[in-house]
Amino acid sequence: MNFSRGRILTTFMMTLAFAASSHTVKANEKDLYKFLWLDPDKKVYVLQNKLYKKEKTFYTQLGYMAGLSGEYQDTKGLNFRGGYYLNEEWAIEGFYNSYSNKNNDAYENLQRINQSVPFIRRLTSSYGLMAVWSPFYGKINTFNKIIYFDWNFGLGLAKINAESNKDTVAVPAESTNFGTESYTGGVAKTGLRVHANKNWFIGIDLQRTFYKAPGPTLNGAATSNKMRGTSDLVISVGFTF
């Protein structure tokens, strides 16, 4: 009987200890929960549903283009693009680029100091079609203003019109002349669409045009084709409907 009472007392004491420890755990969790709350005066905005939907919408963009690859050329131009979003992530986009080229200081210095002309190939225009994938969207809070944006990637085919001095640059007796060229290549891009409102947005794109083309003609023989490319930064204004 005493043994049973001892077991009962032991069980009772263990139960009290467990209850006390459980109460302590709950209190700690509650304190931690309170600790995680921010100052009640602060307002925190969380990302919820998309504010600007893209599915089944058309868009157009007109932008200024700056060349990033011309070693001896200052390149700028206009970019026009338009497309249609099949759903929230995928779109089909057509584009047209018009380039304007001018000899830069490196070209002028080379000609003035070394009395030589470098090999130059410069794009005059390009157009094509690409698939655009927009997997990321988000927003940032800047100076108490929420800015919404989408991040996209594109890949497609392009028809490229260019000109080069490949046939005359290696002939000292001849003046440098530029001949027209045409290539079929590819284009890839990544860009941000920063929304101003439901219809208007700002586009910031980095695009790469790549194609196979020969180097300068040496001793009357053409060199083999190699993969070449140019990069452009495009700042544009877009409208979606």
Accessible surface in RSA format (square Angstrom, percent):
REM  Atomic radii and reference values for relative SASA: ProtOr
REM  Chains: A
REM  Algorithm: Lee & Richards
REM  Probe-radius: 1.40
REM  Slices: 20
REM RES _ NUM      All-atoms   Total-Side   Main-Chain    Non-polar    All polar
REM                ABS   REL    ABS   REL    ABS   REL    ABS   REL    ABS   REL
RES MET A   1   165.36  85.6 122.74  81.2  42.62 101.5 100.01  85.0  65.35  86.6
RES ASN A   2   123.55  85.2 113.05 109.2  10.50  25.3  34.41  82.8  89.14  86.2
RES PHE A   3   150.53  75.3 140.13  86.8  10.40  27.1 147.52  89.4   3.01   8.6
RES SER A   4    54.00  45.6  51.19  68.3   2.81   6.5  22.46  47.8  31.54  44.2
RES ARG A   5   149.12  62.6 144.72  73.8   4.39  10.5  47.75  65.3 101.37  61.4
RES GLY A   6    32.65  40.3   0.00   N/A  32.65  40.3  31.55  86.6   1.09   2.4
RES ARG A   7   155.76  65.4 150.51  76.7   5.25  12.5  35.02  47.9 120.75  73.2
RES ILE A   8   118.37  67.4 114.88  85.6   3.50   8.4 117.64  84.7   0.73   2.0
RES LEU A   9   112.20  62.5 110.01  78.7   2.19   5.5 112.00  78.7   0.20   0.5
RES THR A  10    77.44  55.1  73.57  74.6   3.87   9.2  51.42  69.1  26.02  39.3
RES THR A  11    84.03  59.8  82.72  83.9   1.30   3.1  59.10  79.4  24.93  37.7
RES PHE A  12   113.50  56.8 109.31  67.7   4.18  10.9 113.26  68.7   0.24   0.7
RES MET A  13   108.43  56.2 104.85  69.4   3.58   8.5  91.00  77.4  17.43  23.1
RES MET A  14   130.26  67.5 122.80  81.3   7.46  17.8 104.58  88.9  25.68  34.0
RES THR A  15    78.40  55.8  73.36  74.4   5.04  12.0  61.24  82.3  17.16  25.9
RES LEU A  16    88.53  49.3  84.92  60.8   3.61   9.1  85.26  59.9   3.27   8.8
RES ALA A  17    63.13  58.0  50.33  77.7  12.80  29.1  59.07  83.2   4.06  10.8
RES PHE A  18   146.90  73.5 141.88  87.9   5.02  13.1 146.22  88.7   0.68   1.9
RES ALA A  19    53.40  49.1  44.49  68.7   8.91  20.3  48.92  68.9   4.47  11.8
RES ALA A  20    60.62  55.7  50.41  77.8  10.21  23.2  58.95  83.0   1.67   4.4
RES SER A  21    56.20  47.5  49.34  65.9   6.86  15.8  46.59  99.2   9.61  13.5
RES SER A  22    33.44  28.3  28.22  37.7   5.21  12.0  26.17  55.7   7.27  10.2
RES HIS A  23   132.16  72.2 129.09  89.7   3.07   7.8  85.52  88.1  46.63  54.3
RES THR A  24    73.71  52.4  71.31  72.3   2.39   5.7  50.27  67.5  23.43  35.4
RES VAL A  25    79.98  52.6  79.23  71.7   0.75   1.8  79.98  69.5   0.00   0.0
RES LYS A  26   146.24  71.3 141.09  86.6   5.15  12.3  84.68  76.2  61.56  65.6
RES ALA A  27    39.17  36.0  32.64  50.4   6.53  14.9  38.79  54.6   0.38   1.0
RES ASN A  28    88.20  60.8  82.93  80.1   5.27  12.7  26.23  63.1  61.97  59.9
RES GLU A  29   107.75  61.9 101.39  76.7   6.37  15.2  40.28  77.9  67.48  55.1
RES LYS A  30   127.28  62.1 121.67  74.7   5.60  13.3  70.24  63.2  57.03  60.7
RES ASP A  31    85.25  59.7  80.28  79.9   4.97  11.7  28.45  67.0  56.80  56.6
RES LEU A  32   104.60  58.3 100.39  71.8   4.20  10.6 104.06  73.1   0.54   1.5
RES TYR A  33   135.09  63.1 132.32  75.3   2.77   7.2 102.30  76.9  32.79  40.4
RES LYS A  34   128.34  62.6 116.83  71.7  11.51  27.4  69.70  62.7  58.64  62.5
RES PHE A  35   161.62  80.9 139.49  86.4  22.14  57.6 148.73  90.2  12.89  36.9
RES LEU A  36   121.40  67.6 100.35  71.8  21.05  52.9 103.03  72.4  18.38  49.5
RES TRP A  37   170.69  68.5 152.90  74.0  17.79  41.8 149.01  79.5  21.68  35.2
RES LEU A  38   114.74  63.9 101.39  72.5  13.34  33.5 104.87  73.6   9.87  26.6
RES ASP A  39    74.89  52.5  58.55  58.3  16.34  38.6  24.66  58.0  50.23  50.1
RES PRO A  40   131.66  96.0  95.25  86.8  36.41 132.4 107.09  88.4  24.57 152.7
RES ASP A  41   126.93  88.9  98.67  98.2  28.26  66.8  31.02  73.0  95.91  95.7
RES LYS A  42   137.15  66.9 119.99  73.6  17.17  40.9  64.99  58.5  72.16  76.9
RES LYS A  43   171.60  83.7 141.27  86.7  30.34  72.2  89.09  80.2  82.51  87.9
RES VAL A  44    98.73  65.0  66.60  60.3  32.13  77.4  69.69  60.6  29.04  78.8
RES TYR A  45   132.24  61.7 104.58  59.5  27.66  72.0  75.51  56.7  56.73  69.9
RES VAL A  46    89.96  59.2  80.78  73.1   9.17  22.1  84.63  73.5   5.33  14.5
RES LEU A  47    90.24  50.3  60.00  42.9  30.24  76.0  60.00  42.1  30.24  81.4
RES GLN A  48   128.90  72.1 111.54  81.5  17.36  41.3  41.19  87.7  87.71  66.5
RES ASN A  49   131.77  90.9 116.05 112.1  15.72  37.8  25.18  60.6 106.59 103.0
RES LYS A  50    39.94  19.5  25.28  15.5  14.66  34.9  20.43  18.4  19.51  20.8
RES LEU A  51   105.42  58.7  82.00  58.7  23.42  58.9  84.61  59.4  20.81  56.0
RES TYR A  52    41.81  19.5  33.39  19.0   8.42  21.9  16.93  12.7  24.88  30.7
RES LYS A  53   130.84  63.8 110.39  67.7  20.45  48.7  76.40  68.8  54.44  58.0
RES LYS A  54     2.33   1.1   1.86   1.1   0.47   1.1   1.70   1.5   0.63   0.7
RES GLU A  55    83.30  47.8  71.67  54.2  11.63  27.7  10.81  20.9  72.49  59.2
RES LYS A  56   145.22  70.8 124.23  76.2  20.99  50.0  66.89  60.2  78.34  83.4
RES THR A  57    26.85  19.1  26.62  27.0   0.22   0.5  26.22  35.2   0.63   1.0
RES PHE A  58   104.37  52.2 104.37  64.6   0.00   0.0 104.37  63.3   0.00   0.0
RES TYR A  59     5.89   2.7   4.15   2.4   1.74   4.5   2.74   2.1   3.14   3.9
RES THR A  60    52.37  37.2  51.58  52.3   0.79   1.9  34.62  46.5  17.75  26.8
RES GLN A  61    12.57   7.0  10.35   7.6   2.23   5.3   2.17   4.6  10.40   7.9
RES LEU A  62   111.18  61.9 104.55  74.8   6.63  16.7 104.55  73.4   6.63  17.8
RES GLY A  63     5.33   6.6   0.00   N/A   5.33   6.6   5.33  14.6   0.00   0.0
RES TYR A  64   118.45  55.3 115.62  65.8   2.83   7.4  90.48  68.0  27.97  34.5
RES MET A  65     0.61   0.3   0.61   0.4   0.00   0.0   0.61   0.5   0.00   0.0
RES ALA A  66    29.51  27.1  29.51  45.5   0.00   0.0  29.51  41.6   0.00   0.0
RES GLY A  67    25.43  31.4   0.00   N/A  25.43  31.4   3.43   9.4  22.00  49.3
RES LEU A  68   102.70  57.2  64.99  46.5  37.72  94.8  71.49  50.2  31.21  84.0
RES SER A  69    50.93  43.0  18.85  25.2  32.08  73.9  23.54  50.1  27.40  38.4
RES GLY A  70    39.57  48.8   0.00   N/A  39.57  48.8  16.74  46.0  22.82  51.1
RES GLU A  71   128.31  73.7 107.70  81.5  20.61  49.1  47.07  91.1  81.24  66.3
RES TYR A  72    52.08  24.3  50.13  28.5   1.95   5.1  20.55  15.4  31.53  38.9
RES GLN A  73    11.88   6.6   6.77   4.9   5.11  12.2   6.77  14.4   5.11   3.9
RES ASP A  74    82.87  58.0  76.28  75.9   6.59  15.6  27.63  65.0  55.24  55.1
RES THR A  75    27.97  19.9  16.85  17.1  11.12  26.5  11.50  15.5  16.46  24.9
RES LYS A  76   115.87  56.5 115.51  70.9   0.36   0.9  58.52  52.7  57.35  61.1
RES GLY A  77    10.64  13.1   0.00   N/A  10.64  13.1   9.60  26.4   1.03   2.3
RES LEU A  78   109.02  60.7 107.59  77.0   1.43   3.6 107.80  75.7   1.23   3.3
RES ASN A  79     0.08   0.1   0.00   0.0   0.08   0.2   0.08   0.2   0.00   0.0
RES PHE A  80   101.42  50.7 100.55  62.3   0.87   2.3 100.55  61.0   0.87   2.5
RES ARG A  81     0.70   0.3   0.70   0.4   0.00   0.0   0.00   0.0   0.70   0.4
RES GLY A  82    19.06  23.5   0.00   N/A  19.06  23.5  12.21  33.5   6.85  15.3
RES GLY A  83    13.15  16.2   0.00   N/A  13.15  16.2   9.05  24.8   4.10   9.2
RES TYR A  84    65.25  30.5  65.09  37.0   0.16   0.4  41.93  31.5  23.33  28.8
RES TYR A  85     4.79   2.2   4.79   2.7   0.00   0.0   0.07   0.1   4.72   5.8
RES LEU A  86    88.26  49.2  75.06  53.7  13.20  33.2  76.30  53.6  11.96  32.2
RES ASN A  87    62.41  43.0  62.41  60.3   0.00   0.0  22.76  54.8  39.65  38.3
RES GLU A  88    34.81  20.0  33.54  25.4   1.27   3.0  32.60  63.1   2.21   1.8
RES GLU A  89    74.87  43.0  74.64  56.5   0.23   0.5  16.20  31.3  58.67  47.9
RES TRP A  90   113.62  45.6 113.62  55.0   0.00   0.0  95.34  50.8  18.28  29.7
RES ALA A  91     1.96   1.8   0.00   0.0   1.96   4.5   0.13   0.2   1.83   4.9
RES ILE A  92    85.64  48.7  82.88  61.7   2.76   6.7  82.88  59.7   2.76   7.5
RES GLU A  93     1.56   0.9   1.30   1.0   0.26   0.6   0.26   0.5   1.30   1.1
RES GLY A  94    23.92  29.5   0.00   N/A  23.92  29.5  19.34  53.1   4.58  10.3
RES PHE A  95    12.50   6.3   2.11   1.3  10.39  27.0   4.77   2.9   7.73  22.1
RES TYR A  96   101.96  47.6 101.70  57.9   0.26   0.7  72.48  54.5  29.48  36.3
RES ASN A  97     0.18   0.1   0.18   0.2   0.00   0.0   0.00   0.0   0.18   0.2
RES SER A  98    45.16  38.2  43.76  58.4   1.40   3.2  11.35  24.2  33.81  47.4
RES TYR A  99    21.57  10.1   2.99   1.7  18.58  48.4   3.88   2.9  17.69  21.8
RES SER A 100    59.44  50.2  53.52  71.4   5.92  13.6  29.93  63.7  29.51  41.3
RES ASN A 101    38.17  26.3   8.32   8.0  29.86  71.9   3.16   7.6  35.01  33.8
RES LYS A 102   150.20  73.3 145.21  89.1   4.99  11.9  92.55  83.3  57.65  61.4
RES ASN A 103    52.45  36.2  40.72  39.3  11.73  28.3   3.58   8.6  48.87  47.2
RES ASN A 104    21.64  14.9  18.25  17.6   3.39   8.2   8.55  20.6  13.09  12.7
RES ASP A 105   113.00  79.2 110.49 110.0   2.51   5.9  29.02  68.3  83.98  83.8
RES ALA A 106    44.62  41.0  32.83  50.7  11.79  26.8  39.57  55.7   5.04  13.4
RES TYR A 107    17.18   8.0  17.18   9.8   0.00   0.0   3.06   2.3  14.13  17.4
RES GLU A 108    71.38  41.0  70.36  53.2   1.02   2.4  24.66  47.7  46.72  38.1
RES ASN A 109    59.25  40.9  58.95  57.0   0.31   0.7  14.09  33.9  45.17  43.7
RES LEU A 110    43.70  24.3  38.73  27.7   4.96  12.5  42.96  30.2   0.74   2.0
RES GLN A 111    75.91  42.4  71.41  52.2   4.50  10.7  19.63  41.8  56.28  42.7
RES ARG A 112   151.15  63.5 132.68  67.6  18.46  44.0  76.22 104.2  74.93  45.4
RES ILE A 113   122.72  69.8 101.83  75.9  20.89  50.4 106.81  76.9  15.92  43.2
RES ASN A 114    88.10  60.8  66.70  64.5  21.40  51.5  17.32  41.7  70.78  68.4
RES GLN A 115   141.57  79.2 109.88  80.3  31.69  75.4  63.76 135.7  77.81  59.0
RES SER A 116    47.62  40.2  41.08  54.8   6.53  15.1  41.68  88.8   5.94   8.3
RES VAL A 117    39.21  25.8  23.42  21.2  15.79  38.1  23.62  20.5  15.60  42.3
RES PRO A 118    14.91  10.9   5.89   5.4   9.01  32.8  14.91  12.3   0.00   0.0
RES PHE A 119    60.72  30.4  40.59  25.1  20.13  52.4  40.59  24.6  20.13  57.6
RES ILE A 120     7.33   4.2   4.64   3.5   2.70   6.5   7.33   5.3   0.00   0.0
RES ARG A 121    34.99  14.7   8.24   4.2  26.75  63.7   7.93  10.8  27.06  16.4
RES ARG A 122    42.42  17.8  38.85  19.8   3.57   8.5   6.59   9.0  35.83  21.7
RES LEU A 123     7.47   4.2   3.71   2.7   3.76   9.4   3.71   2.6   3.76  10.1
RES THR A 124    47.58  33.8  42.53  43.1   5.05  12.0  34.44  46.3  13.14  19.9
RES SER A 125    16.22  13.7  16.22  21.7   0.00   0.0   6.86  14.6   9.36  13.1
RES SER A 126     0.50   0.4   0.50   0.7   0.00   0.0   0.00   0.0   0.50   0.7
RES TYR A 127   104.74  48.9 104.55  59.5   0.19   0.5  71.35  53.6  33.39  41.2
RES GLY A 128    21.00  25.9   0.00   N/A  21.00  25.9  14.69  40.3   6.31  14.1
RES LEU A 129   106.83  59.5 101.88  72.9   4.95  12.4 102.03  71.7   4.80  12.9
RES MET A 130     6.49   3.4   1.00   0.7   5.49  13.1   6.20   5.3   0.29   0.4
RES ALA A 131    49.72  45.7  43.28  66.8   6.44  14.7  44.07  62.1   5.65  15.0
RES VAL A 132     1.97   1.3   1.97   1.8   0.00   0.0   1.97   1.7   0.00   0.0
RES TRP A 133   100.57  40.4 100.52  48.7   0.06   0.1  98.12  52.3   2.45   4.0
RES SER A 134     3.08   2.6   0.05   0.1   3.03   7.0   0.00   0.0   3.08   4.3
RES PRO A 135    31.02  22.6   9.29   8.5  21.73  79.0   9.75   8.1  21.27 132.2
RES PHE A 136   101.20  50.6  98.12  60.8   3.08   8.0 100.78  61.1   0.43   1.2
RES TYR A 137    91.56  42.7  72.14  41.0  19.42  50.5  41.02  30.8  50.54  62.3
RES GLY A 138     9.23  11.4   0.00   N/A   9.23  11.4   7.33  20.1   1.89   4.2
RES LYS A 139    51.11  24.9  27.95  17.1  23.16  55.2  11.72  10.5  39.39  42.0
RES ILE A 140    91.78  52.2  86.66  64.6   5.12  12.3  91.78  66.1   0.00   0.0
RES ASN A 141    85.60  59.0  51.75  50.0  33.85  81.5  25.94  62.4  59.67  57.7
RES THR A 142    50.25  35.7  45.02  45.6   5.23  12.5  39.72  53.4  10.53  15.9
RES PHE A 143   195.94  98.0 160.40  99.3  35.54  92.5 170.84 103.6  25.10  71.8
RES ASN A 144   149.02 102.8 114.40 110.6  34.62  83.4  27.58  66.4 121.44 117.4
RES LYS A 145   135.82  66.3 132.34  81.2   3.48   8.3  88.37  79.5  47.46  50.5
RES ILE A 146    49.95  28.4  33.17  24.7  16.78  40.4  33.17  23.9  16.78  45.5
RES ILE A 147    47.53  27.0  46.10  34.3   1.43   3.5  47.53  34.2   0.00   0.0
RES TYR A 148    44.81  20.9  44.62  25.4   0.19   0.5  24.94  18.7  19.87  24.5
RES PHE A 149    52.98  26.5  50.71  31.4   2.27   5.9  50.71  30.7   2.27   6.5
RES ASP A 150     5.28   3.7   5.28   5.3   0.00   0.0   0.15   0.3   5.14   5.1
RES TRP A 151   105.58  42.4 105.58  51.1   0.00   0.0  99.07  52.8   6.51  10.6
RES ASN A 152    11.61   8.0  11.61  11.2   0.00   0.0   0.00   0.0  11.61  11.2
RES PHE A 153    67.41  33.7  65.90  40.8   1.52   3.9  66.19  40.1   1.22   3.5
RES GLY A 154     7.28   9.0   0.00   N/A   7.28   9.0   2.74   7.5   4.54  10.2
RES LEU A 155   116.38  64.8 110.28  78.9   6.10  15.3 110.28  77.4   6.10  16.4
RES GLY A 156    16.00  19.7   0.00   N/A  16.00  19.7  12.48  34.3   3.52   7.9
RES LEU A 157   129.47  72.1 128.02  91.6   1.44   3.6 128.29  90.1   1.18   3.2
RES ALA A 158     4.06   3.7   0.53   0.8   3.53   8.0   3.59   5.1   0.46   1.2
RES LYS A 159    77.26  37.7  74.78  45.9   2.49   5.9  40.34  36.3  36.92  39.3
RES ILE A 160     0.00   0.0   0.00   0.0   0.00   0.0   0.00   0.0   0.00   0.0
RES ASN A 161    47.12  32.5  47.12  45.5   0.00   0.0  13.41  32.3  33.71  32.6
RES ALA A 162     2.47   2.3   0.00   0.0   2.47   5.6   0.00   0.0   2.47   6.5
RES GLU A 163    37.24  21.4  37.24  28.2   0.00   0.0   0.31   0.6  36.93  30.2
RES SER A 164     3.26   2.8   0.12   0.2   3.15   7.2   0.00   0.0   3.26   4.6
RES ASN A 165     0.34   0.2   0.00   0.0   0.34   0.8   0.34   0.8   0.00   0.0
RES LYS A 166    40.80  19.9  40.77  25.0   0.02   0.1  16.18  14.6  24.61  26.2
RES ASP A 167    88.16  61.8  73.42  73.1  14.73  34.8  29.18  68.7  58.97  58.8
RES THR A 168    16.64  11.8  15.02  15.2   1.62   3.9  15.02  20.2   1.62   2.5
RES VAL A 169    32.33  21.3   9.51   8.6  22.82  55.0  10.49   9.1  21.84  59.2
RES ALA A 170    41.67  38.3  12.43  19.2  29.24  66.5  21.52  30.3  20.15  53.4
RES VAL A 171    56.87  37.4  54.19  49.1   2.69   6.5  54.99  47.8   1.88   5.1
RES PRO A 172   137.00  99.8  98.37  89.7  38.64 140.4 111.00  91.6  26.00 161.6
RES ALA A 173   103.08  94.8  59.21  91.4  43.87  99.8  71.13 100.2  31.95  84.6
RES GLU A 174    94.52  54.3  79.74  60.3  14.78  35.2  31.50  60.9  63.02  51.5
RES SER A 175    85.53  72.3  67.54  90.1  18.00  41.5  55.13 117.4  30.40  42.6
RES THR A 176    42.27  30.1  17.68  17.9  24.59  58.6  10.25  13.8  32.02  48.4
RES ASN A 177    89.61  61.8  82.93  80.1   6.68  16.1  26.77  64.4  62.84  60.7
RES PHE A 178    64.22  32.1  32.35  20.0  31.87  82.9  32.69  19.8  31.52  90.2
RES GLY A 179    38.85  47.9   0.00   N/A  38.85  47.9  35.81  98.3   3.04   6.8
RES THR A 180   126.84  90.2 101.60 103.0  25.24  60.2  69.02  92.7  57.83  87.4
RES GLU A 181    26.38  15.1  13.41  10.1  12.98  30.9  21.44  41.5   4.94   4.0
RES SER A 182    61.81  52.2  36.47  48.7  25.34  58.4  33.94  72.3  27.87  39.0
RES TYR A 183    33.01  15.4  27.87  15.9   5.15  13.4  30.18  22.7   2.83   3.5
RES THR A 184   100.24  71.3  73.15  74.2  27.09  64.6  56.13  75.4  44.11  66.7
RES GLY A 185    11.93  14.7   0.00   N/A  11.93  14.7  11.59  31.8   0.33   0.7
RES GLY A 186     5.24   6.5   0.00   N/A   5.24   6.5   3.86  10.6   1.38   3.1
RES VAL A 187     0.68   0.4   0.68   0.6   0.00   0.0   0.68   0.6   0.00   0.0
RES ALA A 188    30.57  28.1  29.79  46.0   0.78   1.8  30.00  42.2   0.57   1.5
RES LYS A 189    15.12   7.4   4.65   2.9  10.47  24.9   5.17   4.7   9.95  10.6
RES THR A 190    44.79  31.9  43.31  43.9   1.48   3.5  43.11  57.9   1.68   2.5
RES GLY A 191     4.80   5.9   0.00   N/A   4.80   5.9   4.80  13.2   0.00   0.0
RES LEU A 192    66.43  37.0  64.51  46.1   1.92   4.8  64.51  45.3   1.92   5.2
RES ARG A 193    13.44   5.6  13.44   6.8   0.00   0.0   4.07   5.6   9.36   5.7
RES VAL A 194    37.10  24.4  36.72  33.2   0.39   0.9  36.72  31.9   0.39   1.1
RES HIS A 195    17.09   9.3   5.99   4.2  11.10  28.4   3.94   4.1  13.14  15.3
RES ALA A 196    69.25  63.7  34.97  54.0  34.28  78.0  44.49  62.6  24.77  65.6
RES ASN A 197    69.97  48.3  68.18  65.9   1.78   4.3  30.65  73.8  39.31  38.0
RES LYS A 198   160.82  78.5 152.09  93.3   8.73  20.8  95.01  85.5  65.82  70.1
RES ASN A 199    52.95  36.5  52.69  50.9   0.25   0.6   2.99   7.2  49.95  48.3
RES TRP A 200   122.54  49.2 122.16  59.1   0.38   0.9  99.97  53.3  22.57  36.6
RES PHE A 201     2.07   1.0   1.18   0.7   0.89   2.3   1.46   0.9   0.60   1.7
RES ILE A 202    70.47  40.1  70.47  52.5   0.00   0.0  70.47  50.7   0.00   0.0
RES GLY A 203     1.25   1.5   0.00   N/A   1.25   1.5   1.25   3.4   0.00   0.0
RES ILE A 204    71.10  40.5  68.11  50.7   2.99   7.2  68.11  49.0   2.99   8.1
RES ASP A 205     5.16   3.6   3.91   3.9   1.25   2.9   1.25   2.9   3.91   3.9
RES LEU A 206    84.50  47.1  80.91  57.9   3.59   9.0  80.91  56.8   3.59   9.7
RES GLN A 207     1.61   0.9   1.03   0.8   0.59   1.4   0.46   1.0   1.15   0.9
RES ARG A 208   104.36  43.8 104.04  53.0   0.32   0.8  39.17  53.5  65.19  39.5
RES THR A 209     1.35   1.0   1.35   1.4   0.00   0.0   0.34   0.5   1.01   1.5
RES PHE A 210    67.47  33.8  67.34  41.7   0.13   0.3  67.34  40.8   0.13   0.4
RES TYR A 211     8.70   4.1   5.81   3.3   2.89   7.5   2.89   2.2   5.81   7.2
RES LYS A 212   125.14  61.0 114.80  70.4  10.34  24.6  57.42  51.7  67.72  72.1
RES ALA A 213     0.11   0.1   0.00   0.0   0.11   0.2   0.11   0.2   0.00   0.0
RES PRO A 214    21.89  16.0  21.89  20.0   0.00   0.0  21.89  18.1   0.00   0.0
RES GLY A 215     5.18   6.4   0.00   N/A   5.18   6.4   4.07  11.2   1.12   2.5
RES PRO A 216    34.59  25.2  34.59  31.5   0.00   0.0  34.59  28.6   0.00   0.0
RES THR A 217    24.68  17.6  21.19  21.5   3.49   8.3  18.60  25.0   6.08   9.2
RES LEU A 218    92.05  51.3  88.62  63.4   3.43   8.6  88.96  62.5   3.09   8.3
RES ASN A 219   162.28 111.9 116.13 112.2  46.16 111.1  42.08 101.3 120.21 116.2
RES GLY A 220    75.37  92.9   0.00   N/A  75.37  92.9  34.88  95.7  40.49  90.7
RES ALA A 221    60.61  55.7  54.04  83.4   6.57  14.9  59.40  83.7   1.20   3.2
RES ALA A 222    78.95  72.6  47.27  73.0  31.68  72.1  47.35  66.7  31.60  83.7
RES THR A 223    48.70  34.6  36.60  37.1  12.10  28.8  42.87  57.6   5.83   8.8
RES SER A 224    82.86  70.0  65.27  87.1  17.59  40.5  53.86 114.7  29.01  40.6
RES ASN A 225    90.86  62.7  68.13  65.8  22.73  54.7  10.32  24.8  80.54  77.8
RES LYS A 226   129.61  63.2 125.51  77.0   4.10   9.8  72.23  65.0  57.37  61.1
RES MET A 227   119.21  61.7  90.85  60.1  28.36  67.5  90.81  77.2  28.40  37.6
RES ARG A 228    68.06  28.6  59.17  30.2   8.89  21.2  28.04  38.3  40.02  24.3
RES GLY A 229    20.63  25.4   0.00   N/A  20.63  25.4   0.29   0.8  20.35  45.6
RES THR A 230    28.50  20.3  28.50  28.9   0.00   0.0  28.50  38.3   0.00   0.0
RES SER A 231    22.98  19.4  22.60  30.2   0.38   0.9   9.83  20.9  13.15  18.4
RES ASP A 232     2.55   1.8   2.55   2.5   0.00   0.0   0.00   0.0   2.55   2.5
RES LEU A 233    66.46  37.0  65.49  46.8   0.97   2.4  65.49  46.0   0.97   2.6
RES VAL A 234     0.22   0.1   0.22   0.2   0.00   0.0   0.22   0.2   0.00   0.0
RES ILE A 235    77.28  44.0  73.14  54.5   4.14  10.0  73.14  52.7   4.14  11.2
RES SER A 236     2.78   2.3   0.25   0.3   2.53   5.8   2.25   4.8   0.53   0.7
RES VAL A 237    80.34  52.9  75.11  68.0   5.23  12.6  75.11  65.3   5.23  14.2
RES GLY A 238     1.01   1.2   0.00   N/A   1.01   1.2   1.01   2.8   0.00   0.0
RES PHE A 239    67.90  34.0  67.49  41.8   0.41   1.1  67.49  40.9   0.41   1.2
RES THR A 240    15.11  10.7  14.94  15.1   0.17   0.4  12.83  17.2   2.28   3.4
RES PHE A 241   123.09  61.6  91.37  56.6  31.72  82.5 121.35  73.6   1.74   5.0
END  Absolute sums over single chains surface
CHAIN  1 A    15864.3      13456.0       2408.3      10306.4       5557.8
END  Absolute sums over all chains
TOTAL         15864.3      13456.0       2408.3      10306.4       5557.8
